[in-house]
Amino acid sequence: MAGTEEKTQEGADSTKTGAATKPAELSNYDIVNHWFQVAADRLDLAGDLATVLRTSYREVQVQLPIKLTDGQIHVFSGFRVQHNGARGPYKGGIRYHPEVDLDEVRALASLMSWKTAIVGVPYGGAKGGINVPARELETHELEKLTRSFMDKIDRVIGPTRDIPAPDVNTNAQTMAWMMDEYGKLHGHTPACVTGKPIALGGSYGREAATGRGVVYCYREAAPQLGLTPPETRVAVQGFGNVGSWAARIMQHLGCTIVAVSDHTGSIHREQGIDSEDLKRHLDEGGELSDYDKADHISAEEFLGTDCEVFIPAALGGMIHADNADLIKAKVVLEGANSPTTPQADQILSDRGVLIIPDVLANAGGVVVSYFEWVQNLQHFRWDEREVNDKLGTIMRRAYREVNARARQDEVSLRTAAFELGIERVVEAARTRGYV
Ligand code: GLU
């Protein structure tokens, strides 16, 4: 095994620098179940209905024995969980990480059911993953693993069944291998995965879409908070696909990126970090920890950065009871999935911090996945402007609907988003006669 790049990974960056940014003990499963229960109680869902919605429809676990370069056979576990398919084919990313387990994938699959319903794209929710230290594998080892995974889950995948996409430590290349392997078994089927390279039927704008969606949410929230881009200082936790795109697009908008952290360290510069330059530095093989155009700070100092917007774009549970107090931002824009534990959410909300929840803030990725799938099914390609404009229309509408619900019910954006998402899934399931 050797180092491998993760710079174009779809998902969050697995930041783990210092105690202040270590994930809480609470798992993604605990966090997601908590939010579900809050909304389910408010919606007064009958016990059996809540049970149906809390549990997955199908859970596939496969064994992946792979001979690595060290000559040894390593046995990895792969998962694909389909949570709820009432609104359409299952949809959700595939993550490669040593913390992946069935409970985490279950939780993330259920988030996809609510997320797709909140933004109104016609999908159910799914998630997959492999428990693997992806950064330590060489590219050809990752290819072997990915092809083997697709070989073993192909029967539950397909353009009208379940459509994977990138997530943490997976990217367009991973999707190319998955599409190719699926094609060997079923014939050329580009719509079987999204987040593919442009050359293989990927959509313009897909790679940036999650970060762009985060920025659309900022643009909706800013006037409510009296913020304009020139007065907005931003701290970004995690500089993988989501964090690096969110930072670059915020910067183009006129905001100042004052702090960035990733798994190697944290940097700060009051006058602004040039996130384009930082991205180039990382693409050229540099690390954030050796970037010399900003000051290097501790994980605690990073969290305590004076800023208006804090974007967690790393792993789940990074903002927890022991560090939430450090955050000084007015807005937390959740680029990652479940980055904030319920206790941290309470601490921040009590201080009047606006939290724009994951199921809304990071939904841009699945929205453009939907566009990619539609383009593949039509054998037609849209230009980037069309993709971005349509993404903007959907994100603005979703933000306004969630915000209106929050005001009407006097609840947080998160509770409002879960309520809306769950209601829409229940409506589809009821109309079909499932529940
Ligand atoms: N992995 C992304 C998410 O968590 C995108 C999923 C998709 O495009 O299907 O939303």
Residues whose N, C-alpha, C, O or C-beta is under 5 A from the ligand:
A	BS01	LIG	K91 G92 G93 I163 A165 P166 D167 N362 G365 V366 S369
